[in-house]
């Protein structure tokens, strides 16, 4: 799956994010559906595509989760990666706030 809508939502509000956070979110969005869900790339895949170390990915995912931008909806198992939800409503709100300034 690849959601251009999801990627645009992330990129349109990227001023609130540092560069690595933006790259990680774009990679997640690349695997998400239009609602920001059904997203389960491995941390290795995220690291390779975002050009960050796996530890860097874990740190960014933790920060994004703490800020309420993403959540883990299914923990990883031995056979599958974690499944993530990108909270697009947070991005739509921030993009709207900037537009109204």
Secondary structure in CASP SS format (residue, H / E / C, confidence):
PFRMAT SS
TARGET T0000
AUTHOR 0000-0000-0000
METHOD secondary structure of the structure
MODEL  1
X C 1.00
X C 1.00
X C 1.00
X H 1.00
X H 1.00
X H 1.00
X H 1.00
X H 1.00
X H 1.00
X H 1.00
X H 1.00
X H 1.00
X C 1.00
X H 1.00
X H 1.00
X H 1.00
X C 1.00
X C 1.00
X H 1.00
X H 1.00
X H 1.00
X H 1.00
X H 1.00
X H 1.00
X H 1.00
X H 1.00
X H 1.00
X H 1.00
X H 1.00
X H 1.00
X H 1.00
X C 1.00
X C 1.00
X C 1.00
X C 1.00
X C 1.00
X C 1.00
X C 1.00
X E 1.00
X C 1.00
X C 1.00
X C 1.00
X H 1.00
X H 1.00
X H 1.00
X H 1.00
X H 1.00
X H 1.00
X H 1.00
X H 1.00
X C 1.00
X C 1.00
X C 1.00
X H 1.00
X H 1.00
X H 1.00
X H 1.00
X H 1.00
X H 1.00
X H 1.00
X H 1.00
X H 1.00
X H 1.00
X H 1.00
X H 1.00
X H 1.00
X C 1.00
X C 1.00
X C 1.00
X E 1.00
X E 1.00
X E 1.00
X E 1.00
X E 1.00
X C 1.00
X C 1.00
X C 1.00
X C 1.00
X C 1.00
X C 1.00
X C 1.00
X C 1.00
X E 1.00
X E 1.00
X E 1.00
X E 1.00
X C 1.00
X H 1.00
X H 1.00
X H 1.00
X H 1.00
X H 1.00
X H 1.00
X H 1.00
X H 1.00
X H 1.00
X H 1.00
X H 1.00
X H 1.00
X C 1.00
X C 1.00
END
